[in-house]
Amino acid sequence: NQLKINPSKQSILLTEIALNPNINREKMAQIMFETFDISSINITNTAYLSLYATNRNTGIVLESGDDLIQSVPIYEGNVIDDAIYNLELPVGRSLTHYLMQILRERGYSFDSKSDFNTIRDFKEKFGYIAYDFEEEMNSVALSDDQKDYTLPNGDIIYYSNEVFRCSEPLFQPFLGTEVACLQDIINISINKCVNTIRNHLFENIVLSGGNTMFLGLDDRLKKELKNYTSLGTQIKIIAPINRHILPWLGASKLASNSNFQQISISKQQFDESGPSIIHRKSIN
């Protein structure tokens, strides 16, 4: 008990991805009540929490992290399950591996786990999204500008276009990278929704997750989405500075609300109704 608290006096908020199977949700609740003897529980999906953190109840959340990419449309607080686009792909890891691959073109050798962690840190520090990929490639080629970076072991590597080539698969998936086009994912989700709410969703696109932290991603995404929309459609990308922890911020805000207990399931309710009660009160 490292937290030095009494679980039976605690309310717990757990997060889940969209379309989490019912059996998983029930098992989560069962473990928390029967093993940890908590007083109440709430299970809410991360996309809802990300939207909630931005003080919105309508929008589409694009989440992209180390091993997941999904777009989740939400209208007036209700998740539109039929329009969710969910892919469990190692997106973040794939981009890191791709960066290691293109750095090898310069003669560098990165193969170990520690090398992977080093290049991931490099990607997170210097990686960015080109507004126009071909134009950026040409510009860098003409300038012949190279920068250097000192690795933790003291070695120095040189780089130029690698810092935006590594992230380009988010908009143009390349052979060997397990990534899906962000603009396609959003467009597919929105077009699965009824016509009357599509404009509301295009006007409230919320970015969440570590892979959305690339500098320039919001501007490029807006540009690409214009190819799917009619003239006059307003597109707004909400990219909070702390979007890599947006679900956590939303969870903190939700759990601090005075009505949190009303949307949670108590131990007594669980004992009386069984694990299936989790589907009736939690936000999924």
Backbone torsions as a table, in degrees:
resi	resn	phi	psi	omega
1	ASN	NA	72.6	-176.2
2	GLN	-67.5	-26.2	179.7
3	LEU	-78.9	-14.6	179.3
4	LYS	55.2	48.6	177.2
5	ILE	-129.4	162.3	176.9
6	ASN	-94.6	108.4	-176.4
7	PRO	-57.4	-31.0	-176.2
8	SER	-67.3	-11.0	178.9
9	LYS	-108.6	10.3	-174.7
10	GLN	-112.3	142.3	169.4
11	SER	-98.1	138.9	-174.8
12	ILE	-120.4	135.8	171.4
13	LEU	-112.3	120.3	176.7
14	LEU	-109.3	147.1	177.3
15	THR	-105.0	157.9	178.3
16	GLU	-148.9	159.5	174.6
17	ILE	-79.7	161.4	177.5
18	ALA	-62.9	146.6	179.4
19	LEU	64.6	26.0	173.9
20	ASN	-60.3	127.5	-178.0
21	PRO	-55.8	143.4	-178.4
22	ASN	-55.9	-37.9	-177.5
23	ILE	-63.4	-33.8	178.2
24	ASN	-68.7	-41.2	-179.3
25	ARG	-64.7	-42.5	179.4
26	GLU	-63.2	-40.3	-179.5
27	LYS	-66.6	-38.6	177.7
28	MET	-59.3	-46.8	-179.6
29	ALA	-65.6	-41.9	-178.5
30	GLN	-61.5	-43.6	179.8
31	ILE	-63.9	-44.3	-177.0
32	MET	-65.8	-39.3	-179.3
33	PHE	-78.7	-45.7	-172.4
34	GLU	-84.9	-29.5	-179.6
35	THR	-94.1	-43.6	-175.6
36	PHE	-101.1	-8.6	174.7
37	ASP	56.1	43.6	-179.8
38	ILE	-73.5	166.2	-176.8
39	SER	-86.2	-34.4	178.9
40	SER	-159.9	162.4	-177.0
41	ILE	-142.9	149.4	171.8
42	ASN	-136.1	131.0	177.8
43	ILE	-117.1	119.1	-175.1
44	THR	-132.0	141.3	-178.3
45	ASN	-77.1	152.1	-171.8
46	THR	-65.1	-31.9	-179.8
47	ALA	-65.3	-44.5	177.8
48	TYR	-58.6	-43.2	-178.5
49	LEU	-66.0	-36.6	177.8
50	SER	-63.8	-44.4	178.2
51	LEU	-64.7	-42.4	-179.6
52	TYR	-60.7	-35.6	-179.4
53	ALA	-65.7	-22.9	-179.7
54	THR	-96.1	10.4	178.9
55	ASN	64.5	35.0	177.3
56	ARG	-120.9	154.5	170.9
57	ASN	-122.3	1.3	174.9
58	THR	-134.0	134.2	178.4
59	GLY	162.1	178.6	174.3
60	ILE	-122.3	128.3	-177.0
61	VAL	-101.1	124.1	174.0
62	LEU	-101.8	111.6	179.5
63	GLU	-108.1	130.8	176.3
64	SER	-143.8	117.9	-179.5
65	GLY	-130.5	-156.1	-174.3
66	ASP	-64.6	-37.4	-174.6
67	ASP	-136.0	25.2	-177.6
68	LEU	-156.0	146.4	169.8
69	ILE	-142.8	130.0	-178.3
70	GLN	-155.0	151.3	171.2
71	SER	-121.4	130.6	-173.7
72	VAL	-128.4	106.9	176.8
73	PRO	-80.0	137.5	-178.8
74	ILE	-133.4	128.8	179.9
75	TYR	-124.2	120.2	-179.3
76	GLU	50.3	44.0	175.7
77	GLY	84.8	-2.8	-178.1
78	ASN	-107.4	124.8	177.7
79	VAL	-72.3	131.5	179.5
80	ILE	-93.3	89.7	-171.9
81	ASP	-57.0	-41.0	-175.0
82	ASP	-67.1	-14.9	-176.8
83	ALA	-107.9	5.6	179.4
84	ILE	-72.3	136.3	174.3
85	TYR	-113.5	114.7	-171.2
86	ASN	-131.2	123.2	177.3
87	LEU	-131.4	121.2	175.2
88	GLU	-89.7	85.2	-179.7
89	LEU	-121.3	145.5	178.5
90	PRO	-77.0	64.5	-171.4
91	VAL	-60.6	-53.8	-178.2
92	GLY	-60.7	-45.3	179.6
93	ARG	-64.7	-38.3	179.9
94	SER	-63.0	-40.8	178.2
95	LEU	-65.4	-37.7	177.8
96	THR	-66.0	-44.3	177.8
97	HIS	-62.1	-38.2	179.3
98	TYR	-64.8	-40.1	177.2
99	LEU	-63.4	-41.7	176.7
100	MET	-60.1	-39.7	-179.1
101	GLN	-63.6	-46.8	-176.5
102	ILE	-76.3	-22.5	173.7
103	LEU	-71.9	-28.1	176.7
104	ARG	-64.6	-24.0	177.5
105	GLU	-62.1	-21.6	177.1
106	ARG	-89.2	-1.6	178.5
107	GLY	99.5	1.8	178.5
108	TYR	-81.0	151.1	180.0
109	SER	-118.5	116.0	178.1
110	PHE	-129.1	109.6	-175.0
111	ASP	-133.9	-25.8	-174.1
112	SER	-83.8	170.6	178.1
113	LYS	-64.4	-38.1	178.7
114	SER	-66.7	-34.8	175.1
115	ASP	-62.2	-41.8	179.6
116	PHE	-59.1	-46.2	-179.2
117	ASN	-64.0	-37.4	178.9
118	THR	-64.7	-45.1	-178.4
119	ILE	-71.8	-32.3	175.0
120	ARG	-62.5	-43.7	177.5
121	ASP	-62.8	-40.4	178.0
122	PHE	-61.1	-44.9	178.7
123	LYS	-59.4	-44.5	-176.9
124	GLU	-69.7	-28.7	-179.9
125	LYS	-80.6	-41.7	-168.3
126	PHE	-117.8	-12.7	-178.3
127	GLY	-66.5	143.9	176.1
128	TYR	-150.7	169.3	179.8
129	ILE	-103.0	128.1	176.1
130	ALA	-76.9	134.2	177.9
131	TYR	-65.5	-40.6	174.2
132	ASP	-131.7	108.2	-171.2
133	PHE	-61.6	-49.6	-177.4
134	GLU	-63.3	-41.9	179.1
135	GLU	-63.2	-40.0	179.7
136	GLU	-66.9	-40.2	177.8
137	MET	-61.2	-45.0	-180.0
138	ASN	-65.0	-40.8	-179.0
139	SER	-63.4	-44.2	180.0
140	VAL	-67.1	-39.5	179.5
141	ALA	-62.9	-39.8	-179.4
142	LEU	-70.1	-37.1	-178.0
143	SER	-78.0	-25.2	-178.5
144	ASP	52.6	34.8	-177.1
145	ASP	-87.3	126.8	177.1
146	GLN	-121.5	145.0	175.7
147	LYS	-117.3	161.4	178.6
148	ASP	-119.2	155.7	-179.7
149	TYR	-141.7	132.0	179.9
150	THR	-92.5	120.7	179.7
151	LEU	-74.6	162.3	-179.9
152	PRO	-56.0	-28.5	-180.0
153	ASN	-84.6	1.9	178.4
154	GLY	97.7	-14.8	177.6
155	ASP	-67.2	151.6	178.9
156	ILE	-113.0	131.1	174.3
157	ILE	-116.3	155.5	179.0
158	TYR	-115.2	144.4	-177.0
159	TYR	-148.6	161.0	173.3
160	SER	-145.3	-89.7	-175.6
161	ASN	-75.5	-8.7	-178.4
162	GLU	-59.3	-29.0	-174.1
163	VAL	-73.5	-18.5	172.8
164	PHE	-112.5	-19.5	173.3
165	ARG	-65.5	-35.4	-175.8
166	CYS	-65.5	-26.8	-177.5
167	SER	-99.1	-9.9	-176.6
168	GLU	-60.5	-29.1	177.2
169	PRO	-58.1	-17.4	175.9
170	LEU	-65.8	-22.1	178.7
171	PHE	-116.9	-23.5	176.4
172	GLN	-138.1	86.9	-178.6
173	PRO	-56.7	127.1	179.7
174	PHE	-98.3	160.0	177.5
175	LEU	-57.2	128.9	177.3
176	GLY	92.9	-3.8	177.0
177	THR	-109.8	131.8	-178.7
178	GLU	-91.8	76.7	-177.5
179	VAL	-139.6	151.4	175.4
180	ALA	-119.0	148.2	-179.0
181	CYS	-59.5	125.8	179.7
182	LEU	-62.1	-42.4	-177.4
183	GLN	-65.7	-35.6	178.4
184	ASP	-66.8	-43.1	-178.1
185	ILE	-59.8	-47.4	-179.6
186	ILE	-65.1	-45.8	-177.6
187	ASN	-62.0	-42.1	178.9
188	ILE	-61.6	-45.8	-179.5
189	SER	-62.0	-47.6	-176.7
190	ILE	-64.4	-39.1	-177.6
191	ASN	-75.8	-8.3	171.8
192	LYS	-84.9	-9.9	178.8
193	CYS	-90.1	162.2	179.5
194	VAL	-66.2	151.2	-175.4
195	ASN	-55.2	-36.1	-171.9
196	THR	-66.9	-17.8	-177.9
197	ILE	-111.8	-3.0	-174.3
198	ARG	-61.8	-42.8	179.7
199	ASN	-62.8	-36.2	177.8
200	HIS	-61.9	-37.2	-178.9
201	LEU	-72.7	-42.6	177.8
202	PHE	-61.9	-27.9	-179.2
203	GLU	-84.7	-4.7	-177.2
204	ASN	-141.0	66.9	178.2
205	ILE	-96.7	112.2	-175.2
206	VAL	-103.0	126.9	177.5
207	LEU	-91.2	139.1	-178.9
208	SER	-149.1	140.1	177.2
209	GLY	108.1	158.1	-174.2
210	GLY	-60.2	-36.8	-178.3
211	ASN	-70.1	-14.6	178.1
212	THR	-88.0	1.9	-176.9
213	MET	-82.1	-6.8	179.3
214	PHE	-58.2	130.7	176.6
215	LEU	-59.8	132.1	177.6
216	GLY	89.9	-4.1	-177.4
217	LEU	-64.3	-40.2	-177.5
218	ASP	-64.5	-41.9	179.6
219	ASP	-67.3	-41.4	180.0
220	ARG	-66.7	-41.0	-180.0
221	LEU	-62.5	-42.9	177.9
222	LYS	-61.3	-42.6	178.8
223	LYS	-60.9	-47.2	-177.2
224	GLU	-67.1	-36.7	-178.8
225	LEU	-68.3	-25.7	178.4
226	LYS	-62.1	-23.4	178.2
227	ASN	-71.2	-15.0	-177.4
228	TYR	-104.4	-11.1	-172.1
229	THR	-111.4	158.1	178.6
230	SER	-77.9	158.6	-179.9
231	LEU	-58.7	130.8	179.2
232	GLY	100.0	-13.8	177.7
233	THR	-68.6	126.7	179.4
234	GLN	-83.1	130.0	177.0
235	ILE	-120.0	124.1	178.3
236	LYS	-128.5	125.8	178.4
237	ILE	-103.8	123.0	177.0
238	ILE	-100.2	114.7	-175.9
239	ALA	-125.0	78.7	-179.9
240	PRO	-58.0	145.7	-177.1
241	ILE	-62.4	-27.3	-178.5
242	ASN	-106.0	34.1	-174.3
243	ARG	-68.4	-14.6	176.9
244	HIS	-69.4	-17.9	177.2
245	ILE	-123.8	23.9	-173.5
246	LEU	-59.1	-43.0	177.9
247	PRO	-60.0	-38.2	179.5
248	TRP	-64.0	-41.4	179.1
249	LEU	-64.9	-40.6	177.4
250	GLY	-64.9	-39.1	179.0
251	ALA	-64.8	-41.4	178.8
252	SER	-62.1	-41.6	179.5
253	LYS	-67.1	-44.5	-179.5
254	LEU	-64.3	-43.6	-177.9
255	ALA	-68.6	-19.8	179.8
256	SER	-87.1	-9.2	-179.3
257	ASN	-68.4	148.7	-178.9
258	SER	-67.3	-22.1	-178.4
259	ASN	-97.1	13.3	-176.5
260	PHE	-59.0	-40.3	-179.5
261	GLN	-64.6	-29.9	-178.9
262	GLN	-69.9	-27.4	179.3
263	ILE	-101.2	10.4	177.9
264	SER	-106.3	166.6	-179.5
265	ILE	-109.0	125.3	-178.1
266	SER	-83.5	163.6	177.6
267	LYS	-60.9	-38.8	179.2
268	GLN	-63.5	-43.0	178.6
269	GLN	-63.9	-39.5	179.2
270	PHE	-64.7	-43.8	-179.1
271	ASP	-64.7	-35.3	-177.5
272	GLU	-78.6	-36.3	-173.4
273	SER	-108.0	-18.7	-178.4
274	GLY	87.7	177.7	-174.5
275	PRO	-58.8	-26.6	-175.7
276	SER	-65.5	-15.4	179.9
277	ILE	-63.9	-21.4	-178.3
278	ILE	-60.6	-25.3	-178.2
279	HIS	-80.6	-14.5	-174.5
280	ARG	-92.7	-20.3	-173.8
281	LYS	-122.2	-28.2	-177.5
282	SER	-78.1	162.2	-179.0
283	ILE	-94.7	114.5	-177.4
284	ASN	-133.3	NA	NA
